[in-house]
Amino acid sequence: MSTEAPVKLTHNEVIKDAIPTLAGTIAATLNDAGADHFSEDDNQFLKFHGSYQQDDRDRRKTGKKYIMMVRSRIPGGVMTAHQWRVFDDLSARYGNNTMRVTTRQTIQFHGILKSNLRAVIKAINESLLSTLAACGDVNRNVLAPPTPAYTRAREQVVQDCRRVALALAPQTGAYHSIWIDGEQVDLEAPENKNFVDPLYGKTYLPRKFKIAFAIPPVNDLDIFTNCLGLIAIVENDRLTGYNLAVGGGMGRSHGNEATYPRLADVIGFFKPEKLVEIAKAVLTIHRDFGDRTDRKHARLKYIVAERGADWTRTEIEKRANVKLEPARPFKFTTTSDLYGWHQAVDGKWFLTLFVETGRVKDAGERRLKTALRQIVEKFPSLEFRLSANQNVILANIAESDKAGINALLAEHGVKTENQATALHAASMACPALPTCGLALAESERMLPGLIDRIEKLCGDLGLGGEEIIIRSTGCPNGCSRPYLAEIAFVGKAPGRYQVWLGGDTAGTRLNRIWKDMIKEEDIETELRPLLARFAKERNSGERFGDWCQRIFLKEQTN
């Protein structure tokens, strides 16, 4: 007789098992005008539906003011002009009149009241997009290369992105019942109580799952930070297959050495026709082997790290009924977006617009949100593409329309060339305060001003115009992928940051902790001697992150 203690599952696992439709009592709470927020269990279910319950932390002294964040699911970040117009309307009518481009090629709305939540999600669905599985313990939004400049094979990659997103979508009917029909699901009905998703099972995944596609030499999606990375191998403008990268992820926790950022392992090559089988195989490995007793240890990256790449390869081959070939050669050279006007391989034009920290808004003389609204009304055939660097790309533009778009942008103070300095253009930040409940420090509201200060410091040291990839997050979860940056600021407490150094421009190397905590007001003082050494000791053309790895971080270790 076994004397082993029973495994204690996390509370999230318990409630998923009890209500496998993920319905909770969401609809009943929506219909209750006297309720100003959802229960904690419903808050967990809401994530699967694409929404987080938050509160305005700037106003906590007068009591919690509950608000909702709504995140859309936009495979590959591709939107029609009509869909952009719908989102613009929703942000103005129900949100805070901004739209935030995320690092996963989606748009988030902030400041939504509970009473308006159904209207927002229903309108998104009516635009033929969705919020289902934008959050939660399922496959999240699937990323694909946004820039159409390099190869015609991109069209096939984007199609494959959509194919995977559809194949891995959860099948619960509760989403339609709640947000379209407005009906509370009968939780006791046998078909609901015993519902089992055909792919995810009754309790879905232990944690979130992320997929991205990339086309070398451009790694503008940070492919190795994903649970499943698909690196397109292109020959003569034709997609021949994908290198398979498995086991990446950014999230960690301060003071918990068992949690860490990790880059995915490249474990083989396969032909495109096996794509869905491969994706399902990797996802179900997470489903079947992930840690359901500790959510901090529940990501796929820990399975791969602990069981090894060889075990992972064998398990994928068995589940997908495929023999992976050796990985094909590839090389990444940049993670940057291609700003300004450029011509695509099909002869059409596209324009990449810099969006500071991803926040599409009108600010002072730069009225980006209004400009984009007027552009979609005048040029309804163009396409929007959201970049994983939080920028907006206008695509499928005819030569004859360029002048009109330029004129509208100029009228609203939006530049198309020299849009931002090198440091601003290479930066990213998560939202953090005041909306994110996990934030320990500022990020989006802090980073632009900090970069201005670092730019002045660089100018003083003869490094003016130098590109350094700088990213910040309000907590260690890593939503802006800070652990790949040349300089990263990770919030530890109000006004205090952990500083990481040494990432590379190709997105293929993790950085390392330099300082465990620095006050924001001391950052220039701390960086000055470091940047001064870099200016004097660097090799010709050497980047800051590469110098840190070659010289400085080795000194710190020794």
N, C-alpha and C positions, 0 to 999 in steps of 0.2 A: 504494500500500500504506500503510495507516494506521500511524502511529508512536505513536499514543496508548497510554499505559500502561494495562493492564487495570484495571478497577475492583476495588478491594479491599473485599469485603463484610465486615460485622462477623461475629464468630464465631457470634452467634445466627442469622444468616442461613444460615451454612454448615450448622449442625446441623439447622435446620428443613428444609433441602433434602435432607439425608441421611436424615432420619427424619420424613417428612411426617405420619405418624400421631400424632406427639408422644408416642409410647410410651416411647422411650428404653429403659433397662433398669430402669425403676421397679419393675415387679412382681418381677423377680429380686432386687433389693435388698430389697424388702419381705419376701421369703421367706427371706432370708439372716439368720438370727438373730445371726450374728457381726458383721454390718455395723451400725455405729452411726449412719451418715449416708449420704447419696446423693452421687454424683459431681457435679462442677460442671455438667456437661452435663445430667444428670438434674435438677439443681436448676432449670435453666432450663425444662425440660419440665414440671416439677411446677407451675410457675406457671399453665400453661394448665389444669391440673386443679384449681386453687383452693388451692394450698398453697405456702408459702415455707419453705425450710429456714433456721432461725435458730440462735442459741445464746444462752445466758444470759450477757450481757456483764458482769453483776455478779460472775460466778464465773470469769472468764477467767484469773485468776492461778493457778488450780489446773488449768488446761487447759479446752479447749472442751467444754461440755456441750450437745450438739445437741438442739434441740427444734424442733417444727414449728408454724407458724401455719396454721390452716385458715380460709378465707373462704368463706362461702356465697354463692350467687347467688339473690337474692330480688327479682324484678321489682316495682318500685314499693314495696318494703319491706313488703309485705302478708303476714302470717302468720296461720294459724289458731291457736287456743289449743292444739290438739294439737301442732302444730309447735313452738310455744314450749316446751312441756313436754319434747319430745324434745331440743331444744337445751339446756335447763336440765340434763337428765340427762347429756348428753354433757360439758358443762362441768364437772360435779361428778365424773364417773367418770374422764374422761380428761384434762381440762385443769387449769387453776388455779382452778377454781370461780368464774370470772367469765365474763361474755359482754360483748364490746365492740361497741357499736353504732357503725358507721363513718359517715363523711360521705357514703357512697354507699348508704345505706339497706340495709346488710347487717349480718351478725353475724360477728365473727371470734372464733376460739378460740385461746388462747395456751397454750404449755407442753405441747403434745401430743408424746408420745414416738413415734419411728418405728414401734415395735412396735404402737402403737394407731391409727396413721394410717388404715389401711384400715377399721377398725371405725367410726371417726368418719364418714368420707366415705360409707360404705355406709349408715349409719343416717340420714344427711341425705337420701340418695336415697330411702330407704324412707319418709321422711316426705313425699315428693313435692316436695321441693326439690332443689337440686343445688349443686355447687361448680364444675362445668365452666364455663370462661371467666370465672370470678370474678377471675382475674388473667391475665397473658399478653398476647401481641400479637394481640388479638382485641377484639371489642366486649365491654365489661365490663357490670356490672349496670346495667340501665336504670332511671332515676329517674322517679318520678311524684309529684304532690302528695299528701302524706299526710293533710292536714287536710280533713275532710268538711263544713266549715261553710258554704261559700260558694255552691256551685252544683251542681245535679244533673248538669251536664255533666261533673263529675269522674269519674263512672262510665264514660263513654265514653273519657275520657283514660286512665284506668287500663287499660281494655281495649286501647286502642291501644298502651300501654306493653308489655303482655304480648305483643301481636301482633308488635311490632318485636323484642322479646327472642327470641321463637321463630324468627322469620325470619332473624335474624342469628347464631344459635347455630352453632358449628362442628359438623361432621358426623362426625368421626373416631370409629370404633368402639373405639378403644383405651381410652377412659374406662370403658366398661362392662366390657371385658375385665379391666382392672386392678383396679377398685374393687368390682365386683359379683361377677365370676367368679373373681378372684384369679389370672389367668393371664398369663404373660409373652407379649406379642405377638411372633410370629415376624417379626423385622425384615427377613429376607431373602426372605420370600414375595413374589412379584411384586405381588399385590394391595395389599400394605402398602408395599413399596419404591416403588411407582409411584402411591400414593394421591394424589389431588388433590381438595382440598375444593371443592365446586361453587361456593361463593361466595368463599372466601378465596384459593383457589389453593394451590399446593404449599407456599409459604413464608409464608402468612398475611399479617399486616400488618407494617409496619416497626416499629411500637410500638403501645401500647394505644390504644383508641378509646372515647370516652365519649359517652353520649346521656342527655338529660334532657327531661322535659316540665314545663311550668309553666303556671299559670292566673293571669294578672294579676287583681288588683294585687299578689298575693303571689308573691315570688321566693324562697321558702324553700329552693330547690335551687341557688341561684346559677347560673341557667341559662346565663349568658354564659361560664362557665368550661368548658363542654363542647365537644367536637369538633362535636357536632350538638345544637342546642337547638331544641325545638319549643314555641312559645309559642301556647297555645290562644286562639283568638278566639271568644268566647262571646257570643251574642245571645239574650236572652229564655230563658236557661237551656239553650240549644241550641248545641252545638259546630258552628261553621260552617267551621272549617279551622284551619290553623296558619301563623303566621309562622315562617320558616325562618332560624335563626341558625347560622352555620358558622364554625369556626376558633378556638374558645376553648381555653385550657389554662393551667395554673398553673406547671408545672415549669420550673426554671431551674437553673443551676449557678453557684456562687460564682466570681467571677473570669473568667467566660466571657460576654462581652457579646453573643455571637451567640445566647445563650439568654435567654429573657425570658417573663414572664407576658403573656397576651394575652386580650382579650375578643372574643367572636365577633361577626362582622358579620351584621346582619339584611339578608337579600338578597331576600326576597320572600314571597309568600303562596301556599298551595295548599290544595285541598280534601282532606278526610280519606281519600277513597278512593285517593289516590295516595301514601299514607304509606309503605308498604313499598318502593315503587319509589324514592321520594326517599331513604329511609334507605340503601338498597343503593347508590344512585348516589354519595352522599357517602362511604360506606365504601370503595367501589372506587376513588374518586379518591385516597384515602389509600393504598390497596393499590398503585395503579399509579404514583403520582408521589412517594410518600414516600421519604425518604433512607435507603437500606439500607447506607450506608457509615459513618454516624455516628449512633448511637442518641440522642445529645443533640440532634440536629437532625432527628429522625425523626417528630415529631408532625405531625398535619394542620395545626395552626396556622401552621407555617412555610410550607407550601404556599400557604395562603390569603394570608398576609402578603406573600409574595414574588411570587406570580402575580396577586394582586388579586381583589377581590370580583366584578368583571365577568367575568373569566375563569372563576371558580368557578361563577358563576350559569350561564353558557353551558354549561359542562361538565356540570353537574347536569341542565340541561334536555335535553341531548343523550342522556345516559345513562338518564334516567327517562322520556324521551319525553313531556315535559310543558312547558308554558309557564307560568312563575311569574308571578303577578300582583304588582302593587305591594304592599308590606307594609301591613297594616291598622294603624290607630292602636291603641296600647296604652300602659299606664303601670304601672310597678312602684313600690310605696311602701314595702315592707318585706321583709326576709329572715327575720323572726323567727317562731318557733312561737307558737301560741296556747295558753298554759299554763292548767292548771286545767280545770274542768268547762265544757262548752259543748254546745249542742244543734245537731245536724246538720240539714241541709235536709230529711231524711226523717223528722224527729221523734225519732230515736234520739239518745242522748247519747254524748259521747266525752270522755275525760280525757287531757290531755297531762301527762306526768310528766317533770320535769327530771332528767337523768342527767348528773352531773358528768363531763365529758370522755368521755361515752359508755360508761363502765365500769359495767355492771350487776353489783352486788356487795352483800354485807352489810358495812357499815362502822360500827362502834360501835352507836349506838342506831338508826341508819337502816338497816334490814335490807331493802333494796329487792328483792334477788334472792329471798329467801324469801317476801316478800309477794306478788310476782308469781306465784310458783309456787303458792301457796295460792289465789290468785284464779283461775288457769286451772283448777284442780281443782274449784272451787266454781261457776264460771261458764264452762262449756266452750263456750258459743255466742259468746262475744265474740271480737273480732278484734284482732290486734296490727298496728300500723303504725309502722314505724321512720322517723324523720325524718332528713333530711340534716343537721340541726343536732345529731344524736347523741342525740335524745330518744326516748321511747317513748310511743305513743298507744294507749290502750285504746278501742276503737270498737264500734259496734253494741250499745250498752248500753241496756237497757230502764229506764224511770224507776224501776220497782220494785226494780231491782238496785243502784241508786246507793248506798243506805244500807249495804248489805252490803259493797260494795267499799270505801267510806269507812272502815267499821269495821275491815276487815282491814288496810288501809294504816295507819290510826292505831295499831293494835296493834303494828305493826312500825316505828313511828317515821317514817312517810313522810307528809309533808304534801301536801294537794291544793291549798291556796292559800298564797300567799306562800312558795313553795317555795325560792326562791333570791333573792339580791340582784340588782339590775339588771345589775351587771357580770358576775357569775357566769352569769346566765341568758343573756347575750349572748356567751358565750365558747365557743371550741372549741380542741382540741389534738389533735395526732397522738399515737400511742403512744410513739414514739422509744425511749429506753432503758427497760429493759435488753434488749428483744427485737429491735428493728429494727437490722439490720446497717448501714444507711445513716446512722443518727443521729450527728450531731456533738455534740449537746448534749441536755439533758433537755427534755421538753415536757409530757407528761401528768402526770408526777410533780412538775413544777415549777410549772405554771400556777395551780392553785388557791391555793397559798400566795402567789404573786406578786400575784394579784388581791386577796387580802385586804390586802396591803400598799398596793396602788394605791387601794383603797377608803378606807383610813385617810387617805392623802394627799388624796384628793378631799374627804373630810369636813373636813380641816383648811383646805381652800381654798374652802369653801362650795359644793362640787359634790356633796355627799352625795346618793345616789339617782339621779345622772345615769347614763343608759345610754350606754356607749361599747362598741362592738364590738371585742373583743380576742381575737386568735387567736395561737397559737404552733405552730411546727414545729421538730423537731430537726434539720432540714436544709433546703436550699432547694427540694426537690421540691414542696412545697406541698400536702401531703395534707389539711390543714385549711383550704385555700383562704385563706392568710394575706394574699394580695396584694389582697384586697377589704376587709380589716378597717380600722377607724379607727386602731387601733394593732396592729401585728403584730411578733412576736418570732421571728426566723428564726435557728436555731442555726448558729454558725460554728465553735465549739470548745467544749470542756467549760466550762460556766459563762459563756459569752460569746455575745452575740446581736447580729445586725443588727436595726435597728429601722426599720419602715416606718410611714408616717402618711398619712391622707387618704382612706381609702375612704368609701363612703356607705352609708346604711341600706337603699337599694334594690338594692344589688348591681350597680350599673351603672357604677362608676368604679373604676379601679385606684388603689392608693396609690403612694407613692414612698419611696425610701430617705431616711431622715433621718440616722441614724448607722450607719456601717459596722460598728462593734463597740462594745458596751457590756458591762461585767461585770454579772452578775446583781445583785450586791450594790450596784451603783451606779445601778440603774434609777430608784429614787425621786428620787435627787439630780438625775439628768438630766431627769426628767419634771416636777419641781416648778416650775421657772420657766415651762415651756411651758404647763402646766395653769393656773398662776396668771394668765398673760396671757389664756388662753381665758376664764377666769372674769370678767375685767374687760372684755375687748374684744368678746365675742360679741354678735351681734344677738339680739333676743328669740326664744327657741326654737331658736336655731341649734345644730346638733350639732357635736361636736368635729371630726369628719372634714371637715365643710363649712367650718368656720373655718380649719382647716389649709390647705385648698385655696384659700380666698379670701384669706387673709392670710399665714400663716406660711410655707408652702412657696414662695410667690411671692418672699418675702424671701430665702429660701435660694437660689433660682435667681439672683436679682439680685446 
